[in-house]
Amino acid sequence: MVQVSDEIEQRVELRERKLPESLESLGRLAWNYWWSWTGGGTSVFRDLDPSVWEECEHNPRRLLMQVSEFRLAQMATDPVYCERVRQLAERFDQYVEDVRTWESHTDKRITRSNPVAYFCAEYGIHNSLPFYSGGLGILAGDHLKSASDLRLPLVAVGLLYRYGYFRQRLRRDGWQEEHYGETQPNVLPIHLVRDEGGEPVRVEVLMRGRNVKAQAWRVDVGRVQLYLLDTNIEENEDTDRLVTGHLYGGDRETRMVQEMMLGIGGIRLLRRLRIEPHVFHLNEGHSAFLTLELAREIREAEGVSFHEAARLVKECCVFTTHTPIAAGNDEFIVPLIEKCFGSSYEESLGLSHEDFINMGRVRPNDEKELYALTPLAIKMCRSTNGVSRKHGEVSRALWQSLWPEHTLDEIPITHITNGVHAPTWVAPMIRSLYEKHVGGNWAEIAHNADEWKRRIDKISDEDLWRTHSLLKQRLIAFIRQRTFQKRLALNESIDYIESARTMFDADILTIGFARRVAAYKRWELLLTDPHRLLRLMNDEHRPVQFIFAGKAHPQDQGAKLILQHLSQWKHDALVRNRAVFLQDYDQEIARQLVQSVDVWMNVPRRPLEASGTSGEKVAMNGGLNLSVLDGWWLEGYDGTNGFAIGDAIPGDEISDIDEADAQSLYRTLEEEVAPTYYERDSKGIPRRWVQMMRRSIETLVPAFNSDRMVDEYARKIYL
């Protein structure tokens, strides 16, 4: 995530500048995030000035504002660099001007005139666009990129958060502190949406008895447009300017009005832009109020009953749920619904107050039940799906009460397993291998599992291992630099600061564990038997080193305690060079980890991992997964492409399950993972390990990429 430092803000007067003729196309490229996933895109901006690139936290528009005049002149007269810029611009023009469309060879109902409208509360397009917190946002970003690559007509709607998601700082005692920096839209590569007269497009939503206005910003993601609503405008009261203040911050009332703006305001924005979607995709329940706004429109236009309007809404709305527990769904007390909506909205729907409240309840008229967005979305959408096969099963059981006359097998909740956008997450060196042995269109060939396997088999053990080893050396350098800087900033002891320069070893088995800090993700499972773990880490012949990263929700004190416990572990002399926690987990840290670790560990308590996607990114780079059989790994694991922890059958007592899984984790590390990694031939290559790497690539890339996911949504859900 990106925030502008105060130092830079004070030192530089930000302004657009005229670029040298040979570099003019950089200005055009910076305004479309296509560069972030195309080969050579990132390096073209980075190489313009690597130090400024880091200072700007990979924001290309800000880079072009801040790079020195002399450096621009240098690069503008470097023929090799200018040719790279020219070729990238040429490829971009070919990409956006490609007249072929998804509907031309599949179906005529989803078109540029009638696209998919995708609604989500967060989007992880790139770390320079700070409007995401974790997995949901990253998935949404990958969904948009694949829609662009597949030429599937799609527009997306979200919110522009003034302060984004928090930046993480750990005190010397390991306690997490949150820091928010203000987002500066005027230096992001996003456009303020204006009407034909040049005036900003505005929408209004009545909430808490006041009309709250929002302007809109457009983010270009390849061929896809993402629109972000922003209430931080002078016409609004100070409280209302903060409706789009913090992502997942504030109290329940703030969450409520944010979701009103996303759902209701989002529909009104599409109307202002004259966009008539074929289908509305609610990605998680945050946007569920859009269904009520559609019903209100139909009633107003056609004078029909709410029941008839709801039937028509249901025909054009689909819903994806991402949580396997009821408590993970947004719920509100009835007085808060009454305060935020008032009485006029339910009257415009032709509903009594009781019927309006019942729309968000599983059990009508149960005054003890809160108003929840997931039941509302399920009732108002023609399709509901989970995000893995197991999650589909869990969701049918979780929401069976909405269909009291049906058996569990008859509950109409399906699943589409999540995938990740391969061009975004594959390391440039791995991409180069794919281009050499699979072809320049390797991402498209991955759609054909048999052909993909045949071509991946051409990659030699030597090439695959050498490439992975180089990426791992890069990761170690990254860890040392980040850790040194953090320890220096905390004024740690000189010895502890200096030890960062030599910590970790590229020849040692390296395991990554990075995810949100939450109890069900079982961060402490690895610490169940500290002595056994220390023996693993410091084994004379087969040592293991661990990289941790992740954030605890600001209001989750239990998660912060887990994080503090792990962080304090650093003071153990036997741990110092074998384990590290990387602060402020974001897309950039994620890329470094998933592209380079030997093993990705995941130990959620079954069946609470709805899907998970980080391990899919690791597989695309040849890393191996060591995971509990839950979510996507339950579908992906075949006994030859990674490692399984425990079994797929849960027990009765949580403590017994945790103990059994901890023992399985240790045993798998000791008896399978470490021995296989350290088994080398005369050339120093772990042949069995490399065969598992290749098997991981062959079996998992075709099945768990977002192109497959989006195409499946289009064919099975949108149509």
N, C-alpha and C positions, 0 to 999 in steps of 0.2 A: 504494500500500500504506500501511497505517495503523499507526503505533505511537504510544503515548501519551507525551508529553514528561514528563521527570522534574519539570519546573517545575510543570506542571499537576497532576501526581500529588500533589505536596507541598502545593499551594495549595488544592486543593479536596477536600473530603470527599464522595466520590461516593455518591449515594443516589437512590433513586426519590423522586419528589415528586408531590404532588397538583396537577394542573393546574387552572386556572380552568375553570369549566363550559363556557364557549364554545370552549375549546381542548382539551377532554378527548379528542376523537377523534385528536389528534396523537399521543397516547401509543399508541393502537391502531395507527395507520398506521406508526409507527416500527418496529414489530416484524415487518413484512413488506416485503421488498425490492421489492414491486410499485411503490412510490412512485418508485423510481429510474428506471423506464422509462416512466412514464405522464406525459402532458402536464401541466405545472404541479406535479408532485410535488416535484422538487428545489427549485424556487423557493419553495414554501410553507415548507419547513424553513429554507432559506437566509435568507429575508426575516424570519424570527423574530428573528435577530440575526446579520448577515453576519460580524462579526468573530469571534464564538464559533464559528460554522459552520466558518470556516477553521481556527481553533485546534483544533477537534475533528477536523479532516480529514474532514469530511462524514459523521460518524457521528451519525445522528439521535437515537439513544438518549442518547448522551453530551451532545448539544446540550440536550436537555430536562433533563438533570441539572445543567448548568452555567449556563444562561441566567439572568440575574439576575431576582429577584422583581419589580423595577420594570419591566423590559422585558416580562416576561410579562403584567403588569397593563396595560401600554400596549397591547400587541397584542390582549389579550383584550377591550379596549374599542374596538378599531378595527373598525367594522362591515364595511368592505371586506375586510379580512384575514379576519375571522371567516367571512364568506360564502365566501371561497376555501377555507378549511378544511372548511366544511360540504359544499361541492360535491365536494371531493376525497374525503371520507369516504363520501359517497353513491355515488360512482362505484366506490370500492373495494368497498363492500358488494354492489353489483350484480355486480361482477366475480367475487368469491369465492362468491357465492350462486347464480350461474348454474347451473341444474340440467342444462343441455344437456351431453352428454359426447361425446367423440370416437367412442366405440364405437357410440353411438346411430345414427350415420349412415354408419358404415363397416364395422366388424368387431366381432364379439362376443367375441373371444378376449382382447383387451387391455382390461381393465376395472379399476375401482377395487379390486376384490377380487384381481385378478391383473394388476398393473401391470408396466411395464418397470422393471427395476432397473438403474440406470446407475452404473457404477463408474469413478472417475477419481482420479488422485493429486492434482490441484489444480483449484480452481474460482475463476474470476474473475467473481464476481457483481457486485462493486462495490469501489471502492478503499477503502471503510471496512471491508472484510472481507479481511484480508491473507493469504489462503491460495492465492496464485497467483504464478507467475513470468513467464508470457508467453502465447504463442499457444495452447497446449493448454488452459490454464486459462480463457482468455477464450472459447474455443470451447465448452468445457463449460458455462460460465455462460450463453452464448447458447442452447445446446441446451436447458437447463432452462427458460429464459424462453419460448422458442417452444413447448415442450411445454405450459407453463402456458397460453399464449394459445390454443393449438389444442385445449385440454382433453384432451390425451393423458395418460392415467393413467401417472404416472412417479414413482418415488422414486429418490433419488441417494445414493451413499455415498462418503465421502472421509475425510480425516484433518484434525484440528485441530492445526495446528503451533504449538507454544508460542512459537517465535521467528519464524515465518513465513519469508519470503524476505528476502534482505539489502537494506538501504538503501544506496544508492550515494553515495560521496563521492569527488570527484577532488581530489587534492592540487594545490598550485600548479604542480607539474611535470607534471600531467596523469595521474599514476598512480592507478588505481582502488583505493579502500579500501572494505572492507565493514563495515557496522555492523548489528548485530542488536539490536532492542528487544523486550522481552517482551510478548506479546499478553495482554491482560486480558479473558478471556471475560465477566467480570461486568459489563463496560460495553459489550459488543457486543450488537446486537439478535438474540440467539440464546438458545434455551431449553435448559436441562439436561433430558435425557429421564429421566422417572421412571416407575416402575411404579404399579400400582393402589394400593399402600400408601404411595406418596409417596417411595419410596427410589430413588436413581439406578440406572438400568438399567446392568448391567455384563456384559461378556463377557470370556472368558479365552482366551488362545492360548499354548500351550507353545512357547517359543523359547529357544534357548541353554540348555536344561535347566531353565528356570524358567517357571512359569505367570505370564504377564503379563496384568494386568487393564486394561481400558479402559472409561471411561464414554463417553456419547454426548451430543452437542449437536445440536439441530435448528434449521436455518435455514429460514424460510418464504420461498419464492421464488414469489410469486403463489399458484397452486394446487398447486405442487410442494413436497415436503419434501426437504431435503438433510440427511443425517445425517453428522456428523463424529465419528470416534472419537478419544479423547484418553487417553493413558497417563499424564498428569501427575497422578497421584493418590498419596496417602500410602502405600497398601498396597504399591506397587511399589518395588523397589530404585532407587537414584538413576539407575543406567545405564538401566533400563527406563522410567523416567519420561521419558527423552529419546528413546524410540523415535519419538514424535511431536514431536520437538524442532524440527528445521530442515527446511524444504522444500528438497530436493535438496542438503542439506548433509551433513557427516560423511563417513565412509569407506564402503567397499563393504558392510561388515557392517551398518552403520546402514541403508543402502538396502535390504538384504535383509530385515531384521526389519520395516522399515516396510511393505514389500510383503506380508509375511506377515500383518501386522495388517490392512492394507487388504483383502486377498482373503479370508483365512480368518476374521479378526475381523468383516469386513463381512457375510459370510454368517451368522455366528452372531448378529449384531445383528438382521438381518432376521427370523431365527427367533424371537428374544426378543420382537420387536414383532409377531409373528404375520402377517408380510407374506409372501404366497406369489406371487412374480413369475411372469408368463407367460414372460418372457425376461430373460436377464442380458446386458447390453451392457458389454463390456470396452473402454473407451475408452483405447487404448494398452495395452501389455503389463504395466504396473505391477500390475494386479489379477489377473494370470493364475492365481495360486494359488487363486483362488476355485473354479476348475474342479476342482481336486483335492479341495477341501473338499466340493463337491457329490457327487463320486464316493464319498468316504468316508461321507457321509450315506446314500447309496443302498445301499452295501455293508452298512452297519450295520443298516439298516431291512429290507432284502430278502435279505441273505445271498448276493448274486450275485457273480460274478467281477468283477475290475477291468475286464476287457474289456467286459462287459455294462454295468457302471455307466458307463463312459466313453461307450458308445454312447448311453445315456439322457441323460447330461450334454450331449453334443454337440447333442441335439435342442433344447436350451433356452438355448444360449449363442452369442453372436455377438461378433465381434472387429473393431475398427477399428485399423489400424496407421497411424502418423503420420510415420514416418521412411523415407526412401528409401535409407539406407545401413545395412549390417549393423552397423557400429560404433555406430550410434545406438540399438541395442537393448540393454536391460539384460542383462548377462552376469555370471556368478559362477564362481569356481573351485570345483571339487568339494568340497575340504575345508571351504569356507565353508558350502555346502549341508548337509554332514554336521554341522557344528557347530550351525547354527541349527535344523535340523529334528530332529536326533537320529535314532534308529532306530525309534522308536515310530510315527511318522506313516506311514512307508512300509509298516510292518507292518500298520497299520490299513487300508491300501489293498490289501493282499494282493499287494504287489509285492516282488520281490527288490531288493536295493540297486542292482544294475546296471540293472534295468528302471526303477527310480525315477529314476535319473540320466539314462537315455536319453530320458525324457520331455522333457527340455530340450535335446536335441541334434538336429541335422539328420542327422548320420551316427551311427547307433547304434554303441556300443562303441568309438568313436574317442576315446581317452584324451587326445588333444591338444585336443579341442573343449571349450569351456566350456559351462556350463549356461546357457541363454538363455530368457528369458520369451516372446519372440515365437514360437519354434517350439512351445513348450508351448501357447500360446494358439491357434495355428493348428490344432494336432492335436486340441484339445479343444473346438473351436467348429465349428458347422455352416456358418458364414458368416464370411469374411474380406473386408474391403474397404479400399481406399485412399481418400484424401481429395481426389482429382481424377482426371480421366481419365488424364493422363500418369502420375500416381503409381500408379494401378492397373497400368499397363503395367510400370513399374519394379519394382513389388512382385512381379509374376508372374515376372519374370526373377530377382529377388533370392532368391526362395524356391522356385525350380523344383526344387531338389534334394529337396524334401519329396515330390515326385511324380515319381520317376525314370522311370516308364513313360509319362508324358504329354508331349506337345509343349507348347511355350510357350503357344499359343492355348488349350490345354485346361486350363491351371492355373485352379482355381476361386477366383480372387481378383478381386473386382469393384471398383467405385468408386462413391462418392457424394461429389460435390464440396462442400466446405465452404461455409457461408454465414454471415452475421452478422445479429444481431437488430436490425432496422431501428429500432424505437422506442427502443432503448438508445443507438444511435450517431448518429441524425439530430439535428442541432442544433435547438433550439426554434424558431428563425426559419425554418429550412427546413421543419420540421414545420408551422408556421403556413401556409407557402405551399402545402404538400400538402393541408392541411385546407381551405383556401380553394378550390383548383382541382380537387382530386381528391375530397375528401370527408372527413368525420370518421373514416371507416373506411378511410383510405388504405392502411394496412398490409395489410388484407384484399384490397383492390382490386389491390394489387401482385401477387397470385397469378395474375391474369389479364393476361398481357403485352399483349394487344391493347387492352384497355380502359384499362390503365395508360398506354400510349403516347398514346391519344386524349386523355386528360385532362391529361397532362403538357404536351401541345402547347398547352394553353390558357394556360400561364404565359408572360407576355411576357418578351422579352429584358431590358427595363428592370427588371422586378421581380426576375428571377433574378440579374442582375448587381448590383443595389443590395443585395440580401440577402447575396450572397457578399462584397461589399466591406465591409459592416458587420461580418461575422464575421471578416474579415481584420484589420480595425482592432482588434477585440477580441484577436486572436492577438498582434498586435504589442505591445499593452499588457501582455499576459500575459508575453511574452518579456522585455520591459524590466524588469518588476517582479521576476520570478524571477532574472534575470541580475544585477540590482543587488544583491539580497539575497545571492546566492552569492558575488559578488566582495567584498562587504563582510565576509562571514563569513570569507573567506580572507585578509583584510587585504591585498588587492591595492593597487596604487598608486592615489592619489586620482584621477588622470587616467583610469585604466582603469575604476575604479568609476563615475565620473561619466559616462563614455561610454555606459554601459548605458542611460542615460535618453534617449538620442537614437538608439540603434542601430536599424537596420531602417527600412523605409519601406513603408507600406501600398500605395503605387502601383507597387512593384517586383514583378516576377515572383518568386513565393516557392515554393520546392521543399522538401518534407519528406522526410526519410530517417530512419526510426526502426524499429529491430528489434534483436534479440539480436546482440551482437558475436561473430561466428564467422567463420572463414576463408572458408567456402564462400559466405557472404553478401557477400563482396568489398567491405568498407567502403572499402578504399583504391583501388578502381577509378576513382573520380572524381579521385583525386590522381595518376593515371598521368602526366599532363602538366600540372604546376602552372602553367606560364606560360600555357598555353592556357586553363586554368580561371580564372586571375586576369583575363585579358582578358574572359572571359564575365561575370564578376562585376562588373567595373568599366567595362563598355562604356558609352560616353557616352549612347547613345540607347536601348539595350536591356539594362540591367543585370539580374543575377540574384542572388538571395540564398537561402541554404541554412540549414535547421534540422535538426540532428542530435540523436538521443536513442537510448539503448540501454545495456544492461548486458552486461558480460563475465562468464562463469562464474567464480566465485572461484578455481577451480583451473586455469583456462585462461590461462596466462601469455602465450601468443602473442596471444590476443584482447586482453589488457590492453595489450600493446605497440602493437597497432593503434589502440586507443583513445587511448593516450598520444600517438602520432604525430599523430592528428587534433587532439587537444586543444592540443598545442603550436603548432599552426598559428595559434592565436588571437593570437600575439604579432606576426604580420605586420600592419603598419599598413594594408595593402591589403585585409586580410581582416576586420579588427575590426568593421566595420559591415555586413558582408555574410554572415557565417556565425556560428552559435552552436551550442554543444552544451548541451542541457538535461539536467541531472543527475537521477538517480533516476527514470527512466522508469516511469510507472505508468498506471493507467486515466485519471486526471485529465489528465495531460499528453497521453495518446493522444487523448482527446476534443477537447482544444484543437486538436491538429494535424489530425486527420482531418476535422474540421468546417470548417476554415478555409484550408488551404493551396491554392494554385492547382494544384500538381502533386505527385503522390506517386511517388517514385522507388524502384525495386526492381531490384537487379542480381545476383541469385544465380547461381552457376555451374550451368548446366543439366546434368542434370535433378534437382537436389538440393533444389528448393523443392517440398515435398510438395503444398502448396496455397497457403498464405498467405491471410490474411483482411484485413489492414490496408487494402489497396487497395480492397477491397470497401466498407469503411466510408467511404472518401474518395468513392467513386462515388455513394453514397447522399446525399452532401452537395453534389454537383455538381462535385467536384474531378476532375481528369483524372489518369490513370495513365501513367507513363513507365516501362516495365518490360521486362525480358527475357521472352521468350515461354516461360514455364515455369509450372507449377502452374495456378492458376485463370485467370491472364491468357491462357494459351494457348487457353482456351475462351471467354474474354470478349471479347478484342480482335477488332474487325471492320474496322479501318482507318479508322473514322469517330468512334470513341468514346474515343480516347486515342492513345498513342504506343508504338511497339515498338522495342526495342533489339536489334540483331543479328537472327538468324533462329532458327528452331526446330531447325536441324540442327547438332549439335555437331561440332567438329573432333576431331583426334587429340591434339594437344599442349596441355596446360593453358595454357602461356605464350602460345601462338598464339591460343587462344580468348579469353584475357583481353585481349590486345592488340587483337584485332578488335572485341571488345565495347566496349572503352574508346573506340576510334575511332568506333564507331557511336553511343555515348552522346554524345560531344562534337558529332558531326555533327548528330545529331537535335536537340540543344539549340540549336545555332547556326542550323540551316537550317529547322527546323520549329516547335519549341516557342516560342522567343523571338519570331520574326517574327509568328507567329499571335497571340500574346498582345498584342503592341504595335501591331497593326494596328487603328486606331480610326476610327470614323466621326465626323461633325460633332458628335454628342452625347457623344463620348468613350467609346462602347461598342465593345468588340471583338466585332463580330457573329459572325465565324467561330468565335471562341473560345467564345462563349456557345452557339452551335449545337452545338459538340462537348460542352459541359457538359450540354445538354439530351439529346443523344444518349446520353451516358454514363448519365444517370438512366434514360432510357427502356429501354435494352437491358440494363443490369446489375442494377438493383434487383430485377426479377422473377426473375432467374436465380440470384442469389447472396445471397439472404436465408435466414436459418435456419428460417423457417417452411417454405419449400420443402424444405430439407435434412431437417428432422425428419419431415415428412410422407413424404418419400422413404424414410427409414429405417423408418418404421412400415409402409409398404406393401411395400417390397422386401426388408427385412431382418428386422424383428421378426416379421412374419407369415409 
